[in-house]
Every structure is written in structure tokens, then in C-alpha cells.
Amino acid sequence: MQYEALQAKADEVTAAFDKTSNMLKAAEKRWSEMSVLVKHITTYQQTKPAYDGLKTAKNKDTYRRAHESAIIHHEAAARALREAYPDGGKDRKLPNPAAIKTECARFTEKKDALYADYGKLKKRAKEYGIIKHNIDSILELDKKQNYRIVKMEL
């Protein structure tokens, strides 16, 4: 095996490792975003009756005090959903949490497969790195010995 071929293979494995690592980070980020979105949608839906009751309550202050926690959670979830969907208007429907959970499950499967590839590529990259380092050390030692021989002959 030639040194250039070893270098090319090491670079190839490192590039594949980096690509898998970046894909894994992107999948984890998207999964995290979707999980937070499901949380906000669920909170919004669960607290909507209490928030709607505020509009129809005869004594708004008393109703607000009685349902303060639910109203605060509803307003926070609504604010977060507006930030997540800035182009959506009042008539925009909320995404279906079940569909988002299905997409989360798909991303989990993808993430698990990427982790398996990541582990294999990390191991191979480390092996090639060790082999290359050892060969570099041998070649450097060989260069030093040749230099000493040439220096002694002069």
C-alpha cells in the first residue's frame, strides 16, 4: 500500500465521519424543535377552555385569579406558537400533534441509524489516524537515520 492511498483513505473516512456528524446534529436539532413544538401545542390546546372562559366571564378579575396558571400557560404557548409560525394568521390551524409525534419517531429512527454509522466511522477514522501516525513516525525516523548516515559520511 502506498502512502498516498493511505492518506486518501484516511481523508475519505474523516470526510464521511464529519458528514455523518453534521447530519446527526441537524437531526437532533430538528427533533428537539419538534418536541418543543408538540409541548406548546399540547399546552395551548389543554388551556384554551380556561382562556376562552375569561372572555365570557362576568367577573373577569375573579375568573383570572381562579384560572391564573392556565391563562398564563396558554398565553405563553400562544406566544411561542406565534414565534414558531410568524407568517400564520389568526385563522391558521395548529399543526396536528400526532403528525408531529410521527415525524419525531421518524427522526428518532434516522438519528439511531446515524448514531450507528457515527460510531463505526469514528472507530475507522481513529484506526486510520493511528496507522497514519505510526507510518509518519516511521518515515520521520527513517529520514532522521538517513540524515545521520549522510552527515557521518561527510
C-alpha positions in Angstrom: 0.0 0.0 0.0 1.3 3.4 -0.9 1.3 6.4 1.5 -0.8 8.5 -0.8 -3.5 5.8 -0.9 -3.5 5.6 2.9 -3.8 9.4 3.1 -6.7 9.4 0.6 -8.5 6.6 2.5 -8.0 8.4 5.9 -9.3 11.7 4.3 -12.3 9.8 2.9 -13.2 8.2 6.2 -12.7 11.5 8.0 -15.0 13.3 5.5 -17.7 10.6 5.9 -17.4 10.9 9.7 -17.8 14.7 9.5 -20.7 14.5 7.1 -22.5 11.9 9.4 -21.7 14.1 12.4 -23.3 17.1 10.8 -26.3 15.1 9.7 -26.7 13.8 13.2 -26.5 17.3 14.7 -29.2 18.6 12.2 -31.5 15.6 13.0 -31.1 16.2 16.8 -31.8 19.9 16.4 -34.9 19.2 14.3 -36.1 16.6 16.8 -35.6 19.0 19.6 -37.6 21.7 17.8 -40.4 19.3 17.1 -40.5 18.1 20.7 -40.8 21.7 22.0 -43.5 22.4 19.3 -45.6 19.4 20.5 -45.3 20.7 24.1 -46.5 24.1 23.1 -49.4 22.8 21.0 -50.5 20.4 23.8 -50.4 23.2 26.4 -52.3 25.5 24.1 -55.0 23.0 23.5 -55.3 22.0 27.1 -55.5 25.6 28.4 -57.7 27.0 25.7 -61.0 26.3 27.5 -59.8 28.3 30.6 -58.6 31.1 28.4 -61.9 31.2 26.4 -63.8 31.3 29.7 -62.1 34.5 30.5 -63.7 36.2 27.5 -67.2 35.1 28.7 -66.8 35.5 32.4 -68.9 38.1 34.2 -66.3 39.0 36.7 -63.0 38.8 34.8 -60.7 39.6 37.7 -62.2 36.8 39.8 -62.1 34.4 36.9 -58.5 35.4 36.1 -57.4 34.8 39.7 -59.1 31.4 39.8 -57.6 30.3 36.5 -54.4 32.3 36.5 -52.0 29.4 36.0 -53.9 28.0 33.0 -54.2 31.5 31.4 -50.5 32.3 31.8 -49.6 28.9 30.3 -52.0 29.5 27.4 -50.6 32.9 26.7 -47.0 31.6 26.8 -47.9 28.7 24.5 -49.7 31.1 22.1 -46.7 33.4 22.1 -44.3 30.6 21.4 -46.5 29.3 18.5 -46.7 32.8 17.0 -42.9 32.9 17.1 -42.7 29.4 15.5 -45.2 30.4 12.8 -44.7 34.1 12.3 -46.4 34.0 8.9 -49.5 32.4 10.2 -52.6 34.5 10.8 -55.4 34.1 13.4 -57.2 31.7 11.0 -54.2 29.4 10.8 -54.8 25.9 12.2 -52.5 24.4 14.7 -50.3 21.5 13.4 -51.6 18.1 14.4 -49.5 16.9 17.4 -50.0 13.3 16.4 -48.4 14.1 13.0 -45.5 15.9 14.6 -45.0 12.9 17.0 -45.0 10.6 14.0 -42.3 12.8 12.4 -40.4 12.8 15.7 -40.5 9.0 15.7 -39.2 9.0 12.1 -36.4 11.4 13.1 -35.6 9.1 16.1 -35.2 6.2 13.8 -33.0 8.3 11.5 -31.0 9.5 14.5 -30.4 6.0 15.8 -29.2 4.9 12.3 -26.9 7.9 12.2 -25.5 7.1 15.6 -24.7 3.6 14.5 -22.9 4.9 11.4 -21.3 7.6 13.5 -19.8 5.0 15.9 -18.4 2.9 13.1 -17.0 5.8 11.2 -15.5 7.2 14.4 -13.7 3.9 15.1 -12.5 3.7 11.5 -11.2 7.3 11.5 -9.4 6.6 14.7 -7.8 3.4 13.3 -6.7 5.2 10.2 -5.4 8.1 12.2 -3.3 5.7 14.4 -2.0 3.9 11.3 -1.1 7.2 9.6 0.6 8.5 12.7 2.6 5.3 13.1 3.7 5.4 9.4 4.5 9.1 9.7 6.6 8.3 12.8 8.4 5.5 11.0 9.1 7.7 7.9 10.3 10.5 10.1 12.6 8.2 12.0 13.8 6.8 8.7 14.5 10.4 7.4 16.5 11.1 10.6 18.6 8.0 10.3 19.3 8.7 6.6 20.3 12.2 7.6 22.7 10.9 10.3 24.3 8.5 7.8 24.8 11.2 5.2 26.2 13.6 7.9 28.6 10.9 9.1 29.9 10.2 5.6 30.7 13.8 5.0 
